[in-house]
Amino acid sequence: MVALDRTIGANLRRCRSAAGLTQEQLGHLAALHPTYISLLERGERNPGFEILAKLIGALGIEANDLYEGVAWVPPGVGTEGRFTYGTE
């Protein structure tokens, strides 16, 4: 299973590449340091809401594009909820 931050990072890299942007260009558009973009793409940082909003706006994408392949499975009685990633 892949962690949530790595899934978002891979999706961020895919969206950035599809937009034809470098990490430096995306960083400029989103008012973020290119090193931070790199950390996000490698899954070494977990973005908060404000960062996600900046990235979504800079890329001109929908929030779903960053969460592709991620789903929340609600808890059943006596169990905890969990995230699923891709196909399980």
TORDOMAR-671365 format. One record per residue: residue in one letter; x, y, z of N, C-alpha, C, O, CB in turn. Coordinates in steps of 0.02 Angstrom, whole numbers, padded with zeros to 5 digits, always signed. Glycine has a CB too. Layout:
aXYZXYZXYZXYZXYZ ...
***
This chain:
m+00042-00059+00000+00000+00000+00000+00045+00062+00000+00097+00063+00033-00048+00000+00061 v+00024+00114-00036+00061+00176-00042+00030+00228+00004-00031+00231+00010+00062+00201-00116 a+00071+00268+00037+00047+00318+00083+00012+00375+00047+00025+00387-00012+00104+00346+00126 l-00033+00409+00081-00072+00464+00053-00027+00519+00025-00038+00543-00031-00118+00493+00105 d+00025+00539+00062+00068+00593+00038+00106+00573-00025+00119+00615-00068+00118+00613+00092 r+00123+00509-00032+00157+00486-00093+00109+00484-00152+00129+00497-00209+00187+00416-00083 t+00046+00467-00140-00004+00467-00193-00016+00538-00218-00018+00550-00278-00070+00436-00168 i-00024+00585-00172-00033+00655-00191+00029+00680-00227+00023+00716-00276-00048+00699-00129 g+00087+00661-00204+00149+00683-00236+00155+00658-00307+00174+00696-00352+00209+00658-00196 a+00138+00595-00318+00140+00568-00386+00089+00603-00431+00104+00617-00489+00127+00492-00385 n+00031+00616-00404-00020+00651-00443+00001+00723-00457-00012+00749-00511-00088+00650-00406 l+00033+00755-00409+00057+00823-00419+00109+00824-00476+00106+00867-00520+00088+00852-00354 r+00155+00777-00475+00206+00772-00527+00174+00762-00596+00193+00794-00645+00256+00715-00512 r+00124+00718-00599+00089+00704-00661+00054+00767-00687+00058+00783-00746+00038+00648-00651 c+00019+00802-00643-00017+00863-00663+00031+00919-00684+00018+00954-00733-00061+00889-00606 r+00087+00925-00649+00136+00976-00666+00167+00961-00734+00174+01006-00776+00192+00980-00613 s+00184+00899-00746+00212+00879-00810+00162+00889-00867+00181+00913-00920+00235+00806-00808 a+00099+00872-00854+00047+00881-00905+00038+00954-00922+00021+00971-00979-00019+00851-00880 a+00050+00998-00873+00044+01070-00885+00106+01098-00919+00108+01156-00938+00031+01107-00819 g+00158+01056-00926+00220+01078-00958+00261+01126-00915+00296+01169-00941+00204+01112-01023 l+00256+01117-00849+00291+01161-00802+00349+01125-00768+00345+01066-00755+00243+01189-00750 t+00402+01163-00754+00455+01137-00711+00435+01148-00639+00387+01184-00625+00524+01172-00728 q+00472+01118-00593+00459+01131-00522+00469+01205-00506+00432+01233-00465+00504+01087-00477 e+00518+01235-00536+00532+01305-00525+00475+01349-00550+00454+01396-00516+00598+01325-00559 q+00449+01334-00609+00393+01373-00636+00330+01365-00593+00296+01414-00579+00378+01351-00708 l+00316+01303-00571+00258+01292-00528+00267+01328-00462+00220+01359-00436+00247+01217-00516 g+00328+01325-00435+00341+01360-00372+00328+01435-00379+00300+01465-00333+00413+01348-00350 h+00349+01464-00434+00337+01535-00446+00261+01550-00449+00237+01597-00418+00372+01559-00511 l+00225+01510-00488+00153+01520-00496+00114+01511-00431+00065+01545-00419+00126+01473-00549 a+00138+01464-00389+00103+01448-00327+00132+01485-00266+00109+01476-00210+00106+01374-00314 a+00183+01527-00278+00217+01563-00224+00245+01514-00172+00239+01525-00112+00168+01612-00190 l+00277+01461-00198+00310+01411-00156+00381+01400-00182+00394+01410-00241+00270+01344-00156 h+00426+01381-00138+00495+01369-00158+00498+01304-00199+00464+01255-00181+00541+01364-00096 p+00537+01303-00253+00542+01242-00294+00565+01181-00254+00545+01125-00270+00591+01255-00350 t+00605+01191-00203+00626+01134-00161+00567+01104-00125+00563+01043-00116+00680+01157-00110 y+00520+01146-00105+00459+01122-00071+00417+01081-00120+00388+01030-00102+00418+01181-00041 i+00413+01104-00183+00377+01067-00235+00408+00998-00242+00373+00948-00246+00377+01105-00303 s+00474+00995-00243+00510+00931-00248+00494+00886-00189+00482+00826-00198+00585+00943-00253 l+00494+00913-00129+00479+00874-00069+00408+00847-00072+00395+00790-00052+00488+00916-00007 l+00361+00887-00096+00292+00864-00103+00287+00807-00153+00254+00756-00140+00246+00922-00124 e+00319+00815-00210+00316+00764-00262+00347+00698-00240+00326+00645-00263+00350+00789-00324 r+00397+00701-00197+00429+00640-00172+00393+00610-00112+00414+00559-00086+00501+00654-00155 g+00340+00644-00090+00302+00619-00033+00336+00631+00034+00320+00598+00083+00290+00546-00041 e+00384+00677+00035+00420+00692+00097+00387+00748+00138+00407+00761+00195+00492+00711+00081 r+00338+00780+00109+00299+00831+00144+00226+00818+00130+00208+00795+00075+00319+00903+00123 n+00183+00832+00178+00112+00823+00172+00080+00892+00170+00080+00927+00220+00083+00780+00231 p+00052+00913+00112+00027+00981+00106-00037+00993+00145-00080+00950+00148+00016+00997+00033 g-00041+01052+00174-00103+01073+00207-00151+01104+00156-00136+01108+00097-00088+01123+00263 f-00208+01125+00180-00260+01152+00137-00236+01213+00097-00250+01217+00037-00321+01171+00178 e-00202+01259+00129-00179+01319+00095-00131+01302+00038-00136+01331-00017-00145+01367+00144 i-00085+01256+00050-00037+01236-00002-00074+01202-00059-00060+01215-00118+00016+01188+00028 l-00121+01157-00043-00160+01123-00095-00198+01174-00137-00200+01168-00199-00209+01073-00064 a-00228+01225-00105-00264+01276-00142-00218+01315-00189-00237+01330-00246-00298+01325-00093 k-00158+01330-00166-00109+01365-00209-00090+01322-00269-00088+01347-00325-00046+01383-00169 l-00078+01258-00258-00058+01213-00312-00114+01203-00362-00103+01205-00423-00036+01146-00283 i-00174+01193-00338-00232+01184-00381-00243+01245-00424-00256+01240-00484-00295+01168-00339 g-00238+01304-00393-00247+01366-00430-00192+01377-00481-00206+01398-00538-00249+01424-00383 a-00130+01364-00463-00073+01374-00508-00076+01327-00567-00057+01345-00623-00008+01365-00470 l-00099+01266-00555-00102+01216-00609-00167+01220-00649-00171+01192-00704-00095+01147-00580 g-00217+01254-00623-00281+01258-00657-00316+01191-00660-00345+01173-00712-00272+01286-00726 i-00313+01153-00606-00342+01086-00603-00396+01083-00550-00407+01132-00515-00288+01032-00589 e-00430+01027-00545-00479+01014-00493-00445+00977-00435-00396+00942-00446-00539+00974-00521 a-00471+00985-00376-00443+00950-00318-00441+00875-00329-00394+00841-00307-00483+00967-00255 n-00491+00848-00363-00493+00776-00377-00432+00751-00414-00412+00693-00407-00555+00758-00416 d-00402+00795-00455-00343+00775-00492-00285+00756-00446-00245+00712-00462-00322+00831-00540 l-00280+00790-00389-00226+00774-00342-00242+00713-00299-00197+00681-00271-00212+00833-00297 y-00306+00697-00293-00327+00641-00252-00347+00579-00292-00378+00533-00266-00385+00662-00208 e-00329+00578-00356-00346+00521-00398-00316+00458-00369-00256+00455-00352-00322+00532-00471 g-00357+00407-00363-00334+00343-00337-00337+00337-00261-00316+00287-00233-00264+00332-00358 v-00364+00389-00228-00370+00388-00155-00444+00386-00136-00483+00425-00164-00334+00449-00123 a-00463+00344-00090-00532+00340-00067-00532+00329+00008-00487+00297+00036-00571+00284-00105 w-00584+00354+00040-00594+00343+00111-00647+00290+00121-00702+00296+00093-00613+00409+00147 v-00631+00239+00159-00678+00187+00175-00704+00202+00245-00667+00197+00294-00646+00115+00171 p-00769+00220+00251-00795+00237+00317-00792+00177+00364-00793+00119+00343-00868+00262+00311 p-00789+00191+00429-00785+00136+00477-00851+00098+00482-00905+00127+00476-00765+00162+00546 g-00845+00034+00492-00903-00006+00508-00911-00007+00584-00869+00020+00619-00897-00078+00479 v-00962-00038+00608-00972-00043+00680-00914-00081+00711-00900-00137+00692-01040-00078+00697 g-00881-00049+00759-00826-00081+00794-00760-00082+00756-00713-00115+00777-00844-00150+00810 t-00756-00045+00700-00693-00043+00662-00674+00030+00648-00715+00075+00656-00700-00083+00595 e-00613+00040+00627-00589+00107+00610-00594+00116+00535-00589+00068+00496-00517+00118+00634 g-00604+00179+00513-00603+00195+00442-00531+00192+00417-00484+00189+00456-00633+00265+00428 r-00524+00192+00351-00457+00189+00323-00458+00219+00253-00510+00222+00220-00430+00117+00322 f-00399+00240+00230-00390+00262+00161-00372+00202+00119-00338+00156+00143-00336+00318+00156 t-00393+00202+00057-00369+00152+00008-00334+00191-00047-00351+00248-00062-00429+00108-00020 y-00286+00159-00078-00246+00191-00129-00243+00147-00190-00219+00090-00186-00175+00206-00103 g-00267+00172-00246-00266+00132-00307-00310+00072-00299-00365+00076-00273-00196+00112-00326 t-00285+00015-00321-00324-00047-00315-00296-00088-00258-00236-00096-00251-00322-00086-00382 e-00340-00114-00219-00320-00157-00163-00344-00227-00174-00332-00271-00132-00346-00131-00096 
***
